[in-house]
Amino acid sequence: MTRATTLGRIVHQLRQPGVSTVVVYAAALACVPLAFAVYWPTLGDYFLRDDFNVLRVARNRPFWEVIYRAFTYPEFEPFDEVTLAWRPLTDIYFLGARMFGLHPEPYHAVNILLHGLVGTLTIVFVWRLTASAASGVAAGLLFTVTPTYDFAVTWVSQVSEMFGALMILSALLVYLRYLRAGSPRALYVIATLIFTMLALLSKQSNVILVVLLPALALALPAEQMRRSRPEIVRSLVPVAVMGVIFALAM
């Protein structure tokens, strides 16, 4: 038996529905450990630039004042503690991270954990979208181990990137399920709106999700679509409204 024949048989086995599902789930579970294996050397890195600003705000202000200021645009006094951008979800995270104190290791660990979870969702989303286990596994594992965007993982205050990516992929996954569902599922639309809102509250650039959701509906093959055009439009109107309000507020 030649090596090519053996490889062909292995590929054939991996394409079997049951086997491919096991491979996808195994790869998805491996993303977090892989992320820690790749970024373990960065756990001891200290804080950098914007990190000091967000930590100062979270530590020096009363709990409810931080919550209020995270969602509003209060007037500031000279030398006031302020965050540099309107990212309420990120501000609240640092408020909750008070328990970490000024030890950078736990903050880095959270970033790495979130990065691994983004890799997991990448596998699941690409797999669900393409029906190809190989494509999903390759996309997710490459994202997890390739340091093309490593500063988002190693820079503590860039946890906003991790939150945003997690919420964007969650919204796309749920909306894909909605588009393919045969019966009316308002819960999918509600979940999509919640994830969209959380993405917008994480970082300004996540407003791209307002474009990605209709793009997903347009890209889905007709034979997989279970929603009429009016249903799709109605489901996307609240997303568009949120995007417009967010853009005007910025």
N, C-alpha and C positions, 0 to 999 in steps of 0.2 A: 504493500500500500504506500503510495507516494505521499509526501508531505502536503502537497496541494489537495489531494483527496481527503486526507485527514482534516485539514483546515476547512474544506468545504462541508464536511459532515458536522463539524463543530458549529459552523455558521448556521447550517440547516437546523440543528437542534435548538440553537438560540432563538430561531425565528418561531418556534412553536409557542402558541399563546401562553401556556402555563409557565414554560421556562423563561420566556421573555419578561413576564410579569415579575417573577422571582428575581431576575437579574436587575430589573429597574428598581425594585424596592431595596435590594441589597446595596446598589450603588447610591440610592438616595440616603440610606442610613449611614453610608460611609463618608458622606460629604463633611459632616461636622468633625469627625476624627481626622480626616485629611486636612481640613482647614487648620486645625490645631498643630498637626505635624508640620505644615508649611510655615505657619506664622509663629510657632513656639518661640523662636529667638527674639521676637519683638515684645514679648510679655514684659520684659524688664525696661523697655524704653520709657523715658520720662514724658511729661506733658510738653505740649508745643503750642506756641502762638495763641490761637483762639481758645485753646483748652483752659488757659488761666482765666479768661474772661467769663466763660460760662460757669466755671467752678466758683468764681467770686460771687456771681449773681446768686447762684443756688445756695451758697453757704452763708451769705451775709444778710439775706432778706428773709422775713417771716414766711412761713409756708403759704398762706393764702394770698399774700402780696405777690409772691412769685407766680402763683396761678393766675391772678388777675393781670399782671403785667405781661404774661406770656400770650394772652389772647387779645390784648388791647394795645393802643399806641399812646401810652401816658407821656406827659411832658417830663423832661429830664432836667435835672440840675447839673451844673458843672461838676465833673469828676464823679458823676453818678454811676452806679453799677448797672450796665445795660448789656443785653445781648446784641450782637451785630446784625442779626437778621430775624425776621418774623418766622420762627419755627417752634410753635407752641409744643408740639409733641417732644421735640428734642429738649426744650427747656424743662418740661415736666420730668423727663427721664433723668436729667441731672439733679433735679430736686429729689427724686427717689434714690439717686445714687449717693446721697449724703452719707449713707452707711459705709461707703468705700473710703471716705475720708480723702486724704491726699496721697493715697497709695495707687499708683497707676496700674498695677497688675490686674485688679478686678475690672477696670474699665476696658483694658485691652482684651481681656477674656470675653467680655460681653460682645465687643466688636467682632472677634473671631467667631464666636458662636453664631451671631447673626449672619456673618458671611457664609458659614457652612449651611445655615438654613436657606439662604438665598440660592446656594448651589442645589440644594434638595428640591426647592420649588422649580428651579430651572429644568431639572430632569423631568419632573412630573408634567410641567406645562408643555415642553417640547414633545414629550411622549404622547400626551393627550392630543396635541395639535396635529402631529404628523403621523400618529399610529406607528411610529418607528422607535422601538426600544433602543436600537443602536444610536440613533440621532439624539434621543433624550439623554442617554448615559454619557455620550461624548460631549454634548453641550454643557451639562452640569459639572462633570468632572474637570473638564478643561477650564471652565470658569473658576472652579474652586482652587485649582493648583497653579494657574497661570497668573503671575503678578503684574498683569497689565494695568491694574487699577489699585495697586497695593496701598496707596496712601489713604484710601477710604477705609481700609482695615486697620492700618497702623496708627492713624491719627485719631486720637480719642474723640474729639468734637465732631469728626466726620461720621459719627454714628448715625447722623441724619441721613447719610447716603444709604446705610444699611437698612434703616427703618423704611425709607422710601422704596428701595428695591423690593423689600419683602411685601409691602403693601401693594405695589404695582403688580407683581406676579400673582398675588392672591386675588386681586380684582380681575385680572385677565383669566385666571383659572375658573373663577366662579362665573364670569360672564360667558366664557366658552361653554360651560355646563348649561347655562340658561339658553344659549342659542341652539343647543342640540337637544334640549328637553322637549318631549312631545306634548306634555300637558303644561298648563299655566303654572309657573313657579315664581310667585311674587317674592319668595324668600331669596331667590338668587339675585334678583334686582336690588333688593334691600341690602344684601351682603355686598354687592358690587359698589353701591353708593357709600356704604360704611368704609370699605377699603379705600375708595377714592378719596373720601374726606380725610382719612388718616394719612394717606400719601401726601395730600396737599398741606397738611399740618406738619409734615416732616421736613420738607424742603421745597423751595420755590420751583426748582426745575422739574419737579414731579408733575407739574401741570401738563406735561407731555402725555399723561395718561388720558386726558380729555380727547386726544387725537388717536391714541392707540386703541381705545375701545371700539370706536366706529371702524377703524382700519381692520380690526379683527373680524368684525361683522362682514365687511366687504370682501375680505380675503377667504372666508370660509366657503368651501365648495357648495354649490347649490344642493347636491344630494345629501349633504350633512345638515343643512339648515332646516330647523323645525319652527322657525318664527317668520311671520309675515313682515313685510316692510313697515306697516304702521306700528306693529308691536315693537320692532327694533327702534323706531324713531321715538316712541313713547318712553322706552326704557333709557334712552340716551339724553332726553331733554333735561332731566335733573342733573346729569353729569355736566352738560353744557352750561347750565345755570351756575353750578358750583365753580366751573372754570372761569366764567365771566366775572363773577363776584370776586374770586380770588385774584384775578388779573387786575381788576379795578382797585382792589384794596392794596395791591403792591405799588 
